[in-house]
Amino acid sequence: MKRIKAASLITAIKTPYNAQGEIDLATYDQLVAKQIDAGVDGIIVGGTTGEGHLLSWEEHLMLIAHSVHRYSDKLVIVGNTGSNNTREAIKATKNGFAMGMDAALQINPYYGRTSNKGVLEHFKKVLDIGPTFIYNVPGRTGQDITPDIIEPLSKHENFVGVKECTGNERIAYYEKQGIACWSGNDDESFAGRHECGSHGVISVTSNIIPKIMRTLMDENDIALNERVQGLMKWLFCEPNPIALNTALMMTDAVETNFRLPYQALTLEQRQQGFELLSAFDNNELVGDELALLNDSDFNYTS
């Protein structure tokens, strides 16, 4: 638990695909190697950014097992094994821990939703299995996990903390009570860390500029934070991970393959991104060469 809570920079790692739409493990390993080289502490496997919602459970659990086998000595491995179906979340989480993951990422039941009491009972079931991050992202679930739910859960021995997307005021409130929080909003993560006392960030942006995100978590560098705000905002110009996928394709870090329903950013959006990415040195970006790309360069599979 101490090792998990000490992880201040955790990357919600991208899942790359080959031309047939299957997981590209060779490229995945290259992406993870870049994270390790940059000093990232951990990865979320199959999270929102890693398109866990587009993976079968067989793919999902294979990727967790692969990550544990290759990287558990270098990174904290967090498997996104949450679900809006409690029974499914329990089964996936048990399998993830059997494969050796360090912690689970658990979301509150979405779409069908439930009462606050139901949310509490859902989380109790998965917390009983092993170390757990609770993921609060009302913009995706349609339901805020409020302090009256988190505070009793925080007393569970397997409660790690919260990936909190409602802002730094909530993070500061929790941290003052000794409840560990990681920012879920990259653009607020610097202030969250240095002004509000967060444990760190679970980051999308660190997929593309991991060294800079490492510095932002370690150093109170206001100028550097201001420098990356434009890129961070662009990375969320469409629902994540559309822009990140496009960016990693533009830097030639991954092949230009999307799983539907995701589509590449428009040419106009890519031009904006090209200008933002061009402001960074090659050694700051993940990828070997920056290109605008044509619409015809992208491949889509179901």
For each residue, the residues with C-beta under 8 A, 3 or more apart:
1: 4 5 131 160
2: 5 6
3: 6 7 76 102
4: 1 7 42 76 78 102 103 131 160
5: 1 2 160 161 180 199
6: 2 3 41
7: 3 4 10 41 42 76 199 200
8: 41 193 199 200 201 217 218
9: 39 40 41 42 200 201 203 206 210 213 214 217
10: 7 40 41 42 43 44 76 78 182 200 201 202 203
11: 35 40 42 43 44 202 203 206 207 210
12: 43 44 47 48 49 50 202 203 204 207
13: 28 31 32 35 43 44 45 47 49 50 207
14: 31 49 50 207 241 244 245 248 254
15: 23 28 46 50 51 52 55 63
16: 23 24 27 28 31 248 254 255 257
17: 20 21 22 23 24 255 257 258 259 301
18: 21 22 23 24 255 257
19: 255 257 299 301
20: 17 301
21: 17 18 257 259 301 302
22: 17 18
23: 15 16 17 18 28 55 59 62 63
24: 16 17 18 27 28 254 255 257
25: 28 29 66
26: 29 30
27: 16 24 30 31 253 254 255
28: 13 15 16 23 24 25 31 32 63 66
29: 25 26 32 33 70
30: 26 27 33 34 253
31: 13 14 16 27 28 34 35 207 248 253 254 286
32: 13 28 29 35 36 43 67 70 71 75
33: 29 30 36 37
34: 30 31 37 38 210 253 286
35: 11 13 31 32 38 40 43 75 206 210
36: 32 33 39 40 71 74 75
37: 33 34 210
38: 34 35 206 210 211 213 214
39: 9 36 210 211 214
40: 9 10 11 35 36 43 75 206 210 213 214
41: 6 7 8 9 10 75 76 200
42: 4 7 9 10 11 75 76 77 78 102
43: 10 11 12 13 32 35 40 67 71 75 76 77 78
44: 10 11 12 13 47 49 50 78 79 80 105 202
45: 13 50 52 60 63 64 67 77 78 79 80 101
46: 15 50 51 52 55 60 63 64 79 80
47: 12 13 44 50 52 80 105 202
48: 12 51 52 53 80 137 140 240 241
49: 12 13 14 44 204 207 240 241 244
50: 12 13 14 15 44 45 46 47 55 63 80 241
51: 15 46 48 54 55 241 259 262
52: 15 45 46 47 48 55 60 80
53: 48
54: 51 259 262
55: 15 23 46 50 51 52 59 60 63
56: 59 60
57: 60 61 92
58: 61 62
59: 23 55 56 62 63
60: 45 46 52 55 56 57 63 64 79 80 81 92
61: 57 58 64 65 79 92 95 96 99
62: 23 58 59 65 66
63: 15 23 28 45 46 50 55 59 60 66 67
64: 45 46 60 61 67 68 77 79 81 96 99 101
65: 61 62 68 69 99 100
66: 25 28 62 63 69 70
67: 32 43 45 63 64 70 71 72 75 77 101
68: 64 65 71 72 77 99 100 101
69: 65 66 72 100
70: 29 32 66 67
71: 32 36 43 67 68 74 75 77
72: 67 68 69 75 77 100 102
73:
74: 36 71
75: 32 35 36 40 41 42 43 67 71 72
76: 3 4 7 10 41 42 43 102 103
77: 42 43 45 64 67 68 71 72 100 101 102 103
78: 4 10 42 43 44 45 101 102 103 104 105 133
79: 44 45 46 60 61 64 93 96 99 101 103 104 105
80: 44 45 46 47 48 50 52 60 104 105
81: 60 64 89 92 93 95 96 101 104 105 106 126
82: 89 92 93 104 105 106 107 126 135
83: 86 88 89 92 107 109
84: 107 109 110 111 112 113
85: 88 89 109
86: 83 89 90 109 121 122 125 126
87: 90 91
88: 83 85 91 92
89: 81 82 83 85 86 92 93 106 122 125 126
90: 86 87 93 94 125 126 129
91: 87 88 94 95
92: 57 60 61 81 82 83 88 89 95 96
93: 79 81 82 89 90 96 97 104 106 126 129 130
94: 90 91 97 98 129
95: 61 81 91 92 98 99
96: 61 64 79 81 92 93 99 101 104
97: 93 94 100 101 104 129 130
98: 94 95
99: 61 64 65 68 79 95 96
100: 65 68 69 72 77 97
101: 45 64 67 68 77 78 79 81 96 97 104
102: 3 4 42 72 76 77 78 131
103: 4 76 77 78 79 130 131 132 133 160
104: 78 79 80 81 82 93 96 97 101 126 129 130 131 132 133
105: 44 47 78 79 80 81 82 132 133 135 163
106: 81 82 89 93 123 126 127 132 133 134 135
107: 82 83 84 110 135 137 140 141
108: 119 122 123 134 135 136 141 143 145
109: 83 84 85 86 112 113 114 118 119 122 141
110: 84 107 113 140 141 142 143
111: 84 142
112: 84 109
113: 84 109 110 141 142 143
114: 109 118 119 122
115: 118 119
116: 119 120 146 148 149
117: 120 121
118: 109 114 115 121 122
119: 108 109 114 115 116 122 123 143 145 149
120: 116 117 123 124 149 152 153
121: 86 117 118 124 125
122: 86 89 108 109 114 118 119 125 126
123: 106 108 119 120 126 127 132 134 149 153
124: 120 121 127 128 153 156
125: 86 89 90 121 122 128 129
126: 81 82 86 89 90 93 104 106 122 123 129 132
127: 106 123 124 132 153 156 158 159
128: 124 125 156 158
129: 90 93 94 97 104 125 126 132 158
130: 93 97 103 104 158
131: 1 4 102 103 104 158 160
132: 103 104 105 106 123 126 127 129 158 159 160
133: 78 103 104 105 106 160 161 162 163 182 202
134: 106 108 123 145 150 153 159 161 162 163
135: 82 105 106 107 108 162 163 184
136: 108 144 145 150 162 163 164 165 166 184
137: 48 107 140 141 163 165 184
138: 141 142 143 144 145 165 166
139: 165
140: 48 107 110 137
141: 107 108 109 110 113 137 138
142: 110 111 113 138
143: 108 110 113 119 138
144: 136 138 166
145: 108 119 134 136 138 149 150 162
146: 116 149 150
147: 150 151 170 173 174
148: 116 151 152
149: 116 119 120 123 145 146 152 153
150: 134 136 145 146 147 153 154 162 174 179
151: 147 148 154 155 177 179
152: 120 148 149 155
153: 120 123 124 127 134 149 150 156 159
154: 150 151 159 177 179
155: 151 152 159
156: 124 127 128 153 159
157:
158: 127 128 129 130 131 132
159: 127 132 134 153 154 155 156
160: 1 4 5 103 131 132 133 180
161: 5 133 134 179 180 181 182 199
162: 133 134 135 136 145 150 174 179 180 181 182
163: 105 133 134 135 136 137 181 182 183 184 202
164: 136 167 170 171 174 181 182 183 184
165: 136 137 138 139 184 185
166: 136 138 144 170
167: 164 170 171 185 188
168: 171 172 183 188 191 192 195 196 198
169: 172 173 196
170: 147 164 166 167 173 174 181
171: 164 167 168 174 175 181 183 192 196 197 198
172: 168 169 175 176 195 196 197
173: 147 169 170 176 177
174: 147 150 162 164 170 171 177 179 180 181
175: 171 172 178 179 180 181 196 197 198 199
176: 172 173 197
177: 151 154 173 174
178: 175
179: 150 151 154 161 162 174 175
180: 5 160 161 162 174 175 199
181: 161 162 163 164 170 171 174 175 192 198 199
182: 10 133 161 162 163 164 198 199 200 201 202
183: 163 164 168 171 186 188 189 192 193 198 200 201 202
184: 135 136 137 163 164 165 201 202
185: 165 167 188 189 192
186: 183 189 201 203 204 205 213 232 235
187: 229 232 233
188: 167 168 183 185 191 192
189: 183 185 186 192 193 198 200 201 203 216 217
190: 193 194 216 225
191: 168 188 194 195 196 225
192: 168 171 181 183 185 188 189 195 196 198 201
193: 8 183 189 190 196 197 198 200 201 216 217
194: 190 191 220
195: 168 172 191 192
196: 168 169 171 172 175 191 192 193
197: 171 172 175 176 193
198: 168 171 175 181 182 183 189 192 193 201
199: 5 7 8 161 175 180 181 182
200: 7 8 9 10 41 182 183 189 193 217
201: 8 9 10 182 183 184 186 189 192 193 198 206 213 217
202: 10 11 12 44 47 133 163 182 183 184
203: 9 10 11 12 186 189 206 207 213
204: 12 49 186 207 235 236 240 241 244
205: 186 208 209 213 228 231 232 235
206: 9 11 35 38 40 201 203 209 210 213 214
207: 11 12 13 14 31 49 203 204 210 244 248 286
208: 205 231 235 244 247 248 251 253 277 285 286 287
209: 205 206 212 213 228 231 280 284 285 286
210: 9 11 34 35 37 38 39 40 206 207 213 214 286
211: 38 39 214 215 283 284
212: 209 215 216 224 228 280 284
213: 9 38 40 186 201 203 205 206 209 210 216 217
214: 9 38 39 40 206 210 211 217 218
215: 211 212 218 219 221 224
216: 189 190 193 212 213 219 221 224 225 228
217: 8 9 189 193 200 201 213 214
218: 8 214 215
219: 215 216 224
220: 194
221: 215 216 224 225
222: 225 226
223: 226 227
224: 212 215 216 219 221 227 228
225: 190 191 216 221 222 228 229
226: 222 223 229
227: 223 224 279
228: 205 209 212 216 224 225 231 232
229: 187 225 226 232 233
230: 233 234 276
231: 205 208 209 228 234 235 276 277 280
232: 186 187 205 228 229 235 236
233: 187 229 230 236 237
234: 230 231 237 243 269 272 273 276
235: 186 204 205 208 231 232 240 243 244 247
236: 204 232 233 239 240 243
237: 233 234 243 265 269 272
238: 242 243 265 269
239: 236 242
240: 48 49 204 235 236 243 244
241: 14 48 49 50 51 204 244 245 262
242: 238 239 245 246 262 263 264 265
243: 234 235 236 237 238 240 246 247 265 269 273
244: 14 49 204 207 208 235 240 241 247 248
245: 14 241 242 248 249 254 258 262 264
246: 242 243 249 250 264 265 269 270 273
247: 208 235 243 244 250 251 273 277
248: 14 16 31 207 208 244 245 251 253 254 286 287
249: 245 246 252 253 254 255 256 264 293 297 298
250: 246 247 270 273 274 277 287 290 291 292 293
251: 208 247 248 277 285 286 287 288 289 290
252: 249 287 288 289 290 291
253: 27 30 31 34 208 248 249 286 287 288
254: 14 16 24 27 31 245 248 249 257
255: 16 17 18 19 24 27 249 299
256: 249 264 293 297 298 299
257: 16 17 18 19 21 24 254 298 299 300 301
258: 17 245 262 263 264 298 299 300 301
259: 17 21 51 54 262 300 301 302
260: 263 300 301 302
261:
262: 51 54 241 242 245 258 259
263: 242 258 260 298 300
264: 242 245 246 249 256 258 270 293 295 298
265: 237 238 242 243 246 269 270 273
266: 269 270
267: 270 271 292 295
268: 271 272
269: 234 237 238 243 246 265 266 272 273
270: 246 250 264 265 266 267 273 274 292 293
271: 267 268 274 275 292
272: 234 237 268 269 275 276
273: 234 243 246 247 250 265 269 270 276 277
274: 250 270 271 277 278 290 292
275: 271 272 278 279
276: 230 231 234 272 273 279
277: 208 231 247 250 251 273 274 280 285 290
278: 274 275 290
279: 227 275 276
280: 209 212 231 277 284 285
281: 284 285
282: 285 288
283: 211
284: 209 211 212 280 281
285: 208 209 251 277 280 281 282 290
286: 31 34 207 208 209 210 248 251 253
287: 208 248 250 251 252 253 290
288: 251 252 253 282
289: 251 252
290: 250 251 252 274 277 278 285 287
291: 250 252
292: 250 267 270 271 274
293: 249 250 256 264 270 297 298
294: 297
295: 264 267 298
296:
297: 249 256 293 294
298: 249 256 257 258 263 264 293 295
299: 19 255 256 257 258
300: 257 258 259 260 263
301: 17 19 20 21 257 258 259 260
302: 21 259 260
